[in-house]
Amino acid sequence: MVNNIHAAVAANISELKKNPMGTVAAGKGFPVAILNRNKPAFYCVPANVYEAMLDRLEDQDLQAIADARAEQALHKIALEEL
């Protein structure tokens, strides 16, 4: 069975256990595929990359909400009514 690896750098779990920070650093800011028996087990990403991914996912969720509300009727309300 062929496995796609979505990272330019890959390391096995033994390498990760020996030198976790060195393994992450080998990715030079990009994800590192961690292999178990030559199959991707998980991807190790630097904290700033993970945070950026979460921000983009949140932006997509907010855009979906905005798109869903775009068709709703507008109601004018005076400031005093609030």
C-alpha positions as CSV (number, residue, x, y, z in Angstrom):
1,M,0.0,0.0,0.0
2,V,1.3,3.4,-1.0
3,N,1.2,6.2,1.6
4,N,1.4,9.9,0.6
5,I,3.7,11.9,2.8
6,H,2.8,15.5,3.0
7,A,6.1,16.9,4.2
8,A,9.5,17.4,2.7
9,V,11.2,16.0,5.8
10,A,10.4,12.7,7.4
11,A,11.9,11.0,10.5
12,N,11.1,7.8,12.3
13,I,9.8,7.6,15.9
14,S,13.2,6.5,17.2
15,E,14.8,9.7,15.8
16,L,12.1,11.8,17.4
17,K,12.6,10.1,20.8
18,K,16.4,10.6,20.6
19,N,16.3,14.3,19.7
20,P,12.8,15.8,19.6
21,M,13.8,19.4,19.1
22,G,16.4,18.5,16.5
23,T,13.7,16.6,14.6
24,V,11.4,19.6,14.6
25,A,14.3,21.9,13.6
26,A,15.1,19.6,10.6
27,G,11.8,20.8,9.1
28,K,13.1,24.4,9.1
29,G,9.7,25.7,10.1
30,F,7.7,23.2,8.0
31,P,5.9,20.0,9.1
32,V,8.0,16.9,9.7
33,A,6.3,13.5,8.9
34,I,6.9,11.0,11.8
35,L,7.0,7.5,10.5
36,N,6.2,4.2,12.2
37,R,7.3,1.2,10.2
38,N,7.7,3.5,7.2
39,K,4.1,4.7,7.3
40,P,3.2,8.2,8.4
41,A,2.0,8.1,12.0
42,F,1.6,11.8,12.5
43,Y,3.0,15.2,11.5
44,C,5.0,17.3,13.9
45,V,4.6,21.0,13.3
46,P,6.2,24.0,15.0
47,A,3.9,25.9,17.3
48,N,3.6,29.0,15.1
49,V,2.5,26.8,12.1
50,Y,-0.1,25.1,14.3
51,E,-1.4,28.5,15.5
52,A,-1.6,29.8,11.9
53,M,-3.6,26.6,10.9
54,L,-6.0,27.2,13.8
55,D,-6.4,30.9,12.8
56,R,-7.2,29.9,9.2
57,L,-9.7,27.3,10.3
58,E,-11.4,29.9,12.5
59,D,-11.5,32.4,9.6
60,Q,-13.1,29.7,7.4
61,D,-15.8,29.1,10.1
62,L,-16.5,32.8,10.4
63,Q,-16.7,33.2,6.6
64,A,-19.3,30.4,6.5
65,I,-21.3,32.1,9.2
66,A,-21.1,35.5,7.3
67,D,-22.1,33.8,4.0
68,A,-25.1,32.1,5.7
69,R,-26.2,35.4,7.1
70,A,-25.7,37.4,3.9
71,E,-29.2,36.5,2.6
72,Q,-30.9,37.5,5.8
73,A,-33.1,40.6,5.8
74,L,-31.7,43.8,7.4
75,H,-33.6,45.5,10.2
76,K,-32.9,49.1,11.0
77,I,-32.7,49.8,14.7
78,A,-32.3,53.2,16.3
79,L,-29.4,53.5,18.7
80,E,-31.9,54.5,21.4
81,E,-33.7,51.2,21.1
82,L,-30.6,49.3,22.2
